[in-house]
Amino acid sequence: MDTDDHDITVSVNGVRYQRRVESRLLLSDFLRHDLGLAGTHVGCEHGVCGACTVLLDGEPVRSCLMLAVQAEKREISTVESLAGKDSEFHPLQQAMHDHHGLQCGYCTPGILMTMAAFLEETRSPTEVEVREALSGNLCRCTGYQNIVDAVMSAANRMRG
């Protein structure tokens, strides 16, 4: 056994995985390459852009700044977890589609995961609160207004 390898058990999108990983393996690489969950995008690799955001025990984290071994016995949710059965869009995904909240789509998974956690905590956000919550996710295409509109719309849908 290589001393730089570790056995880990993690739950990703409700599925339990046991794997042997190198100590230095990033969580983003584990999700993308070991588990084949390519929805987690890697942009800047410095934690600045937010494209790699996933939920760790319900909280947004930058998977490019975290090692896979740090996820031991934790619950990870990726963008693949948002769609419901029969591939029905999550209200946030539907709102992004309806309000043209994406263009190239590279930043979209990280924004969706950040906003999903935000809307769980903030059921009736103001536009200012949405913009503040979005401030850690960079988008070079949209100018953000359509994303903000989408999040506001999703919040209304989620409240019923």
Backbone as CSV, one residue per row, in Angstrom:
resi,resn,N_x,N_y,N_z,CA_x,CA_y,CA_z,C_x,C_y,C_z
1,MET,0.847,-1.191,0.000,0.000,0.000,0.000,0.883,1.243,0.000
2,ASP,0.610,2.142,-0.899,1.336,3.406,-0.987,0.909,4.288,0.182
3,THR,1.879,4.852,0.897,1.540,5.678,2.069,0.868,6.980,1.683
4,ASP,0.894,7.331,0.389,0.223,8.544,-0.070,-1.218,8.268,-0.495
5,ASP,-1.671,7.035,-0.345,-3.035,6.670,-0.702,-3.875,6.500,0.562
6,HIS,-5.154,6.827,0.420,-6.080,6.717,1.552,-7.389,6.120,1.076
7,ASP,-7.996,5.303,1.911,-9.333,4.804,1.642,-10.317,5.836,2.148
8,ILE,-11.273,6.207,1.307,-12.309,7.149,1.725,-13.676,6.580,1.396
9,THR,-14.641,6.993,2.191,-16.042,6.686,1.945,-16.772,8.010,1.944
10,VAL,-17.450,8.298,0.844,-18.209,9.537,0.715,-19.565,9.219,0.111
11,SER,-20.510,10.097,0.382,-21.813,10.008,-0.264,-21.903,11.169,-1.241
12,VAL,-22.137,10.855,-2.506,-22.246,11.880,-3.538,-23.608,11.725,-4.208
13,ASN,-24.398,12.763,-4.104,-25.743,12.757,-4.680,-26.561,11.564,-4.201
14,GLY,-26.349,11.209,-2.934,-27.109,10.134,-2.323,-26.565,8.737,-2.566
15,VAL,-25.453,8.621,-3.281,-24.841,7.318,-3.555,-23.542,7.224,-2.763
16,ARG,-23.370,6.118,-2.065,-22.170,5.924,-1.243,-21.058,5.327,-2.109
17,TYR,-19.874,5.921,-1.999,-18.708,5.452,-2.743,-17.573,5.165,-1.771
18,GLN,-16.846,4.085,-2.047,-15.621,3.775,-1.333,-14.517,3.723,-2.378
19,ARG,-13.493,4.507,-2.161,-12.401,4.576,-3.127,-11.070,4.731,-2.408
20,ARG,-10.011,4.330,-3.100,-8.648,4.590,-2.648,-8.165,5.773,-3.477
21,VAL,-7.735,6.838,-2.795,-7.316,8.050,-3.489,-5.955,8.501,-2.982
22,GLU,-5.247,9.224,-3.845,-3.984,9.837,-3.436,-4.270,10.986,-2.475
23,SER,-3.358,11.228,-1.581,-3.495,12.312,-0.594,-3.741,13.657,-1.252
24,ARG,-3.108,13.897,-2.371,-3.141,15.209,-3.012,-4.264,15.379,-4.036
25,LEU,-5.131,14.373,-4.195,-6.200,14.437,-5.187,-7.240,15.477,-4.773
26,LEU,-7.487,16.440,-5.649,-8.495,17.464,-5.368,-9.895,16.867,-5.452
27,LEU,-10.791,17.413,-4.661,-12.172,16.953,-4.691,-12.764,17.133,-6.082
28,SER,-12.471,18.250,-6.740,-12.983,18.481,-8.100,-12.524,17.373,-9.050
29,ASP,-11.271,16.970,-8.957,-10.762,15.905,-9.823,-11.377,14.556,-9.463
30,PHE,-11.575,14.307,-8.191,-12.229,13.077,-7.752,-13.638,12.980,-8.336
31,LEU,-14.395,14.066,-8.238,-15.765,14.065,-8.745,-15.783,13.881,-10.271
32,ARG,-14.947,14.606,-10.957,-14.950,14.591,-12.427,-14.344,13.303,-12.995
33,HIS,-13.182,12.927,-12.495,-12.432,11.842,-13.128,-12.695,10.480,-12.502
34,ASP,-12.771,10.417,-11.183,-12.995,9.122,-10.543,-14.465,8.714,-10.597
35,LEU,-15.368,9.686,-10.404,-16.795,9.357,-10.381,-17.520,9.681,-11.680
36,GLY,-16.869,10.384,-12.595,-17.478,10.697,-13.882,-18.568,11.756,-13.819
37,LEU,-18.551,12.594,-12.795,-19.545,13.662,-12.631,-18.965,14.954,-13.189
38,ALA,-19.041,15.097,-14.493,-18.385,16.201,-15.188,-19.129,17.524,-15.074
39,GLY,-20.251,17.563,-14.383,-20.975,18.824,-14.194,-20.228,19.808,-13.323
40,THR,-19.351,19.321,-12.479,-18.518,20.196,-11.659,-17.394,20.713,-12.542
41,HIS,-17.447,22.002,-12.862,-16.457,22.582,-13.765,-15.279,23.148,-12.991
42,VAL,-14.124,23.109,-13.592,-12.909,23.662,-12.996,-12.495,24.850,-13.852
43,GLY,-12.524,26.028,-13.247,-12.177,27.246,-13.974,-10.797,27.726,-13.612
44,CYS,-10.724,28.511,-12.550,-9.467,29.178,-12.203,-8.501,28.301,-11.411
45,GLU,-8.983,27.271,-10.759,-8.198,26.387,-9.895,-7.571,27.113,-8.713
46,HIS,-8.142,28.260,-8.351,-7.665,29.025,-7.203,-8.801,29.399,-6.255
47,GLY,-10.021,28.924,-6.517,-11.155,29.214,-5.648,-11.787,30.567,-5.878
48,VAL,-11.417,31.247,-6.937,-11.901,32.601,-7.183,-13.192,32.618,-7.998
49,CYS,-13.288,31.762,-9.019,-14.391,31.881,-9.980,-15.687,31.231,-9.533
50,GLY,-15.623,30.192,-8.722,-16.833,29.539,-8.233,-17.405,28.469,-9.142
51,ALA,-16.794,28.218,-10.302,-17.329,27.224,-11.234,-17.359,25.817,-10.643
52,CYS,-16.483,25.545,-9.699,-16.366,24.200,-9.127,-17.189,24.018,-7.852
53,THR,-18.064,24.954,-7.556,-18.825,24.899,-6.304,-19.725,23.679,-6.245
54,VAL,-19.628,22.964,-5.133,-20.505,21.849,-4.802,-20.997,22.078,-3.373
55,LEU,-21.947,21.282,-2.945,-22.411,21.386,-1.565,-21.773,20.271,-0.749
56,LEU,-21.206,20.630,0.374,-20.621,19.684,1.312,-21.447,19.780,2.581
57,ASP,-22.182,18.720,2.861,-23.123,18.729,3.985,-24.050,19.939,3.901
58,GLY,-24.462,20.272,2.671,-25.416,21.348,2.436,-24.832,22.737,2.306
59,GLU,-23.530,22.879,2.500,-22.877,24.188,2.419,-22.028,24.291,1.158
60,PRO,-22.087,25.420,0.464,-21.260,25.570,-0.740,-19.766,25.601,-0.412
61,VAL,-18.996,24.835,-1.175,-17.532,24.826,-1.047,-16.920,24.809,-2.434
62,ARG,-15.715,25.299,-2.532,-14.949,25.257,-3.777,-14.227,23.915,-3.827
63,SER,-14.648,23.049,-4.721,-14.054,21.710,-4.773,-12.628,21.717,-5.295
64,CYS,-12.195,22.822,-5.920,-10.802,22.905,-6.382,-9.853,23.257,-5.241
65,LEU,-10.397,23.650,-4.097,-9.564,24.010,-2.939,-9.598,22.947,-1.846
66,MET,-10.302,21.865,-2.112,-10.487,20.840,-1.100,-9.933,19.514,-1.609
67,LEU,-9.326,18.781,-0.730,-8.829,17.454,-1.084,-9.946,16.420,-0.929
68,ALA,-9.904,15.403,-1.754,-10.917,14.346,-1.669,-10.917,13.694,-0.292
69,VAL,-9.742,13.525,0.312,-9.676,12.885,1.633,-10.390,13.715,2.703
70,GLN,-10.536,15.013,2.486,-11.249,15.860,3.438,-12.760,15.634,3.402
71,ALA,-13.235,14.962,2.377,-14.665,14.682,2.246,-15.065,13.364,2.912
72,GLU,-14.113,12.713,3.560,-14.373,11.444,4.239,-15.610,11.537,5.132
73,LYS,-16.538,10.597,4.908,-17.780,10.479,5.691,-18.672,11.713,5.597
74,ARG,-18.588,12.429,4.488,-19.396,13.628,4.283,-20.367,13.395,3.131
75,GLU,-21.347,14.281,3.019,-22.336,14.241,1.941,-22.029,15.361,0.961
76,ILE,-21.830,14.987,-0.295,-21.538,15.946,-1.350,-22.713,15.949,-2.321
77,SER,-23.112,17.143,-2.727,-24.127,17.283,-3.771,-23.516,18.077,-4.913
78,THR,-23.643,17.531,-6.117,-23.161,18.204,-7.314,-24.360,18.666,-8.125
79,VAL,-24.103,19.390,-9.191,-25.182,19.899,-10.037,-26.047,18.758,-10.578
80,GLU,-25.469,17.585,-10.728,-26.247,16.438,-11.212,-27.372,16.060,-10.256
81,SER,-27.275,16.490,-9.008,-28.305,16.144,-8.018,-29.546,17.026,-8.110
82,LEU,-29.479,18.123,-8.841,-30.602,19.067,-8.852,-31.823,18.545,-9.601
83,ALA,-31.612,17.933,-10.756,-32.742,17.448,-11.546,-33.453,16.333,-10.791
84,GLY,-34.763,16.345,-10.866,-35.558,15.334,-10.179,-35.682,14.058,-10.990
85,LYS,-36.547,13.206,-10.537,-36.816,11.969,-11.267,-37.334,12.323,-12.653
86,ASP,-37.107,11.467,-13.605,-37.494,11.699,-14.999,-36.821,12.948,-15.570
87,SER,-35.667,13.343,-14.985,-34.887,14.499,-15.450,-35.671,15.807,-15.413
88,GLU,-36.641,15.885,-14.534,-37.402,17.131,-14.367,-36.484,18.188,-13.757
89,PHE,-36.482,19.371,-14.361,-35.629,20.441,-13.861,-36.010,20.859,-12.447
90,HIS,-34.996,21.205,-11.664,-35.181,21.879,-10.382,-35.736,23.263,-10.710
91,PRO,-36.544,23.871,-9.839,-37.072,25.209,-10.127,-35.994,26.228,-10.493
92,LEU,-34.831,26.099,-9.906,-33.734,27.014,-10.225,-33.220,26.782,-11.648
93,GLN,-33.085,25.532,-12.044,-32.670,25.229,-13.411,-33.703,25.735,-14.415
94,GLN,-34.980,25.510,-14.118,-36.033,25.953,-15.023,-36.039,27.475,-15.146
95,ALA,-35.851,28.151,-14.024,-35.829,29.617,-14.042,-34.627,30.140,-14.820
96,MET,-33.484,29.494,-14.695,-32.314,29.915,-15.474,-32.610,29.770,-16.970
97,HIS,-33.292,28.708,-17.337,-33.683,28.506,-18.734,-34.688,29.564,-19.170
98,ASP,-35.718,29.756,-18.374,-36.797,30.687,-18.729,-36.325,32.136,-18.839
99,HIS,-35.364,32.516,-18.010,-34.900,33.910,-17.957,-33.568,34.110,-18.684
100,HIS,-33.161,33.113,-19.447,-31.903,33.197,-20.209,-30.736,33.580,-19.298
101,GLY,-30.646,32.883,-18.167,-29.621,33.179,-17.174,-28.282,32.544,-17.459
102,LEU,-28.098,32.013,-18.655,-26.801,31.449,-18.998,-26.532,31.690,-20.464
103,GLN,-25.273,31.738,-20.782,-24.878,31.833,-22.184,-23.930,30.679,-22.489
104,CYS,-22.661,30.815,-22.162,-21.761,29.702,-22.468,-21.997,28.533,-21.523
105,GLY,-22.461,28.801,-20.313,-22.802,27.752,-19.366,-21.681,27.253,-18.496
106,TYR,-20.467,27.759,-18.683,-19.351,27.229,-17.908,-19.512,27.495,-16.411
107,CYS,-19.977,28.669,-16.056,-20.136,29.039,-14.651,-21.428,28.502,-14.049
108,THR,-22.343,28.057,-14.875,-23.699,27.731,-14.446,-23.772,26.674,-13.341
109,PRO,-23.058,25.553,-13.402,-23.164,24.582,-12.316,-22.808,25.160,-10.944
110,GLY,-21.736,25.944,-10.899,-21.348,26.560,-9.630,-22.379,27.558,-9.138
111,ILE,-22.930,28.336,-10.054,-23.987,29.292,-9.681,-25.211,28.544,-9.190
112,LEU,-25.610,27.498,-9.884,-26.785,26.726,-9.465,-26.607,26.158,-8.057
113,MET,-25.431,25.611,-7.771,-25.212,25.018,-6.448,-25.156,26.085,-5.366
114,THR,-24.527,27.213,-5.660,-24.465,28.316,-4.704,-25.873,28.838,-4.415
115,MET,-26.653,29.029,-5.467,-28.001,29.585,-5.312,-28.972,28.579,-4.700
116,ALA,-28.778,27.290,-4.960,-29.633,26.277,-4.341,-29.479,26.322,-2.819
117,ALA,-28.235,26.403,-2.351,-27.998,26.501,-0.899,-28.544,27.815,-0.357
118,PHE,-28.337,28.895,-1.090,-28.831,30.210,-0.675,-30.353,30.207,-0.536
119,LEU,-31.052,29.634,-1.506,-32.520,29.636,-1.462,-33.078,28.695,-0.390
120,GLU,-32.293,27.726,0.021,-32.713,26.887,1.155,-32.740,27.697,2.445
121,GLU,-31.822,28.631,2.570,-31.724,29.465,3.771,-32.540,30.744,3.675
122,THR,-32.693,31.265,2.469,-33.343,32.555,2.271,-34.511,32.359,1.317
123,ARG,-35.682,32.135,1.858,-36.862,31.804,1.056,-37.425,32.996,0.284
124,SER,-37.286,34.185,0.817,-37.821,35.395,0.172,-36.718,36.438,0.036
125,PRO,-35.755,36.175,-0.840,-34.617,37.097,-0.937,-34.974,38.389,-1.661
126,THR,-34.242,39.415,-1.329,-34.323,40.661,-2.096,-33.309,40.561,-3.231
127,GLU,-33.406,41.460,-4.189,-32.440,41.460,-5.281,-31.035,41.736,-4.753
128,VAL,-30.930,42.597,-3.759,-29.625,42.904,-3.163,-29.039,41.651,-2.518
129,GLU,-29.856,40.872,-1.821,-29.372,39.638,-1.190,-28.927,38.620,-2.234
130,VAL,-29.656,38.523,-3.337,-29.267,37.611,-4.412,-27.922,38.037,-4.993
131,ARG,-27.769,39.318,-5.247,-26.503,39.805,-5.807,-25.335,39.548,-4.844
132,GLU,-25.571,39.729,-3.564,-24.532,39.462,-2.571,-24.169,37.979,-2.567
133,ALA,-25.182,37.119,-2.610,-24.937,35.676,-2.609,-24.204,35.235,-3.877
134,LEU,-24.458,35.914,-4.980,-23.810,35.607,-6.262,-22.390,36.154,-6.372
135,SER,-22.011,37.014,-5.460,-20.756,37.755,-5.606,-19.515,36.866,-5.673
136,GLY,-19.595,35.648,-5.226,-18.449,34.742,-5.286,-18.404,33.895,-6.536
137,ASN,-19.338,34.104,-7.442,-19.377,33.337,-8.686,-19.192,34.284,-9.859
138,LEU,-18.146,34.050,-10.622,-17.850,34.910,-11.756,-18.496,34.378,-13.031
139,CYS,-19.097,35.297,-13.776,-19.676,34.983,-15.073,-19.198,36.051,-16.046
140,ARG,-18.596,35.631,-17.139,-18.061,36.580,-18.100,-19.031,36.869,-19.230
141,CYS,-20.164,36.174,-19.276,-21.050,36.286,-20.437,-22.322,37.095,-20.208
142,THR,-22.952,36.943,-19.063,-24.340,37.403,-18.943,-24.539,38.803,-18.416
143,GLY,-23.629,39.330,-17.632,-23.877,40.617,-16.997,-24.726,40.483,-15.745
144,TYR,-25.080,39.273,-15.351,-25.745,38.908,-14.098,-27.232,39.229,-13.999
145,GLN,-27.750,40.218,-14.710,-29.148,40.600,-14.494,-30.099,39.434,-14.738
146,ASN,-29.887,38.676,-15.788,-30.764,37.546,-16.071,-30.624,36.445,-15.020
147,ILE,-29.425,36.290,-14.472,-29.222,35.314,-13.393,-29.999,35.756,-12.162
148,VAL,-29.903,37.033,-11.822,-30.639,37.574,-10.666,-32.134,37.392,-10.887
149,ASP,-32.623,37.718,-12.077,-34.046,37.540,-12.385,-34.453,36.076,-12.224
150,ALA,-33.611,35.183,-12.683,-33.896,33.746,-12.577,-33.971,33.300,-11.121
151,VAL,-33.038,33.757,-10.305,-33.036,33.365,-8.891,-34.275,33.919,-8.189
152,MET,-34.632,35.135,-8.490,-35.850,35.720,-7.889,-37.096,34.913,-8.306
153,SER,-37.148,34.528,-9.565,-38.260,33.730,-10.069,-38.285,32.349,-9.399
154,ALA,-37.130,31.735,-9.279,-37.047,30.417,-8.629,-37.487,30.503,-7.176
155,ALA,-37.106,31.578,-6.492,-37.517,31.746,-5.097,-39.053,31.808,-5.018
156,ASN,-39.673,32.519,-5.941,-41.150,32.591,-5.958,-41.761,31.206,-6.204
157,ARG,-41.219,30.478,-7.152,-41.719,29.120,-7.449,-41.550,28.196,-6.255
158,MET,-40.410,28.276,-5.608,-40.126,27.385,-4.489,-40.988,27.680,-3.268
159,ARG,-41.420,28.918,-3.154,-42.335,29.262,-2.046,-43.752,28.791,-2.337
160,GLY,-44.032,28.512,-3.603,-45.367,28.016,-3.967,-46.202,29.120,-4.477
